[in-house]
Structure formats: structure tokens, C-alpha cells
């Protein structure tokens, strides 16, 4: 298997096959990448809101402890 993976024609053939599949499904690949990017942006915004809520709660707790 190692010697086959180093054979230039097999490597070239695999490259052609991968290129063909990528070209054939390029629209689906782009769409799924865009969906993943949107989901990651939503996740980051949600985590930022959660962090801001935690920071506000911690500040309120510190203010309450300072007044008591």
C-alpha cells in the first residue's frame, strides 16, 4: 500500500478524481460552507450575550456585597 501511494500515476489519478468530484458538487460545497459560517457567527453572538449576562450578574453581586 505504501509503494502504491508513492506511484505518480496513482497520485495523479486520485487528484483528477478529487478534482472532478469537487467540480461536480461545487455548489453544494459552497452552500454547506456558507451555512456553517452562518451557524458559527450565530454561536459566537450567542456566547457573547451569555458572557455579557454573566459579567453583569457578577458586577451586581459585587455591588451588593460592597454595600452590605
N, C-alpha and C positions, 0 to 999 in steps of 0.2 A: 504494500500500500504506500509506503514511504517513497519507493522508487517511482511509482506511478504518479504521485503528486508532484514529482520534480520533472516529469516529462513535459517538454514545451508544448506539444500538440494537445495534451490533455488539459493543461492550464489554459491554453488559448481557447479550446472548445468550451471549457467552463465559463470563461469570460464572455464568449459570444452568447452562450445560453442565458447567463445572468443579464446581459445587456438586452437581449430580446424580451425577456420577461419584464424587466424594468420598463422598457419602452411600451410594451403591450398594456401594462397596468399602471402607467404613469399618472393618469388622472385619479385613480383610486388611491395611489400612494400619496399624492399631493393633498387630496381631501382628508385622508386619515391623519396626515401630519398637521394640517390646519386645525382639525378637531382636537388633536392632542395639545396643540399650542393654546387653544381657547380654554380647554379644561385646566391647563396649568396656570393660566392667568387668573381664572376664577378661584382656583385653590389658593394662590398667593394672596389675592384680595381678601378671601375669607380668613386666612390665617392672620393677616394684618389687622382685620377688625377684631378678631379674638384677642390678639396681643394688646390692642388699644383698650379693650374692655378690661383685661387683666391689670393693665397699668393704672387705669382709672380706679378700679376696685382697690388696688394696693395703696394708691395715694389717699383714697378716702379712709382706709383703715389706719394709715399712718397719721392722718389729720385727727381722727377720732382718738387714737392713742395719745397724741400730743396734747389734746385738750383735757383729757381725763386726769 
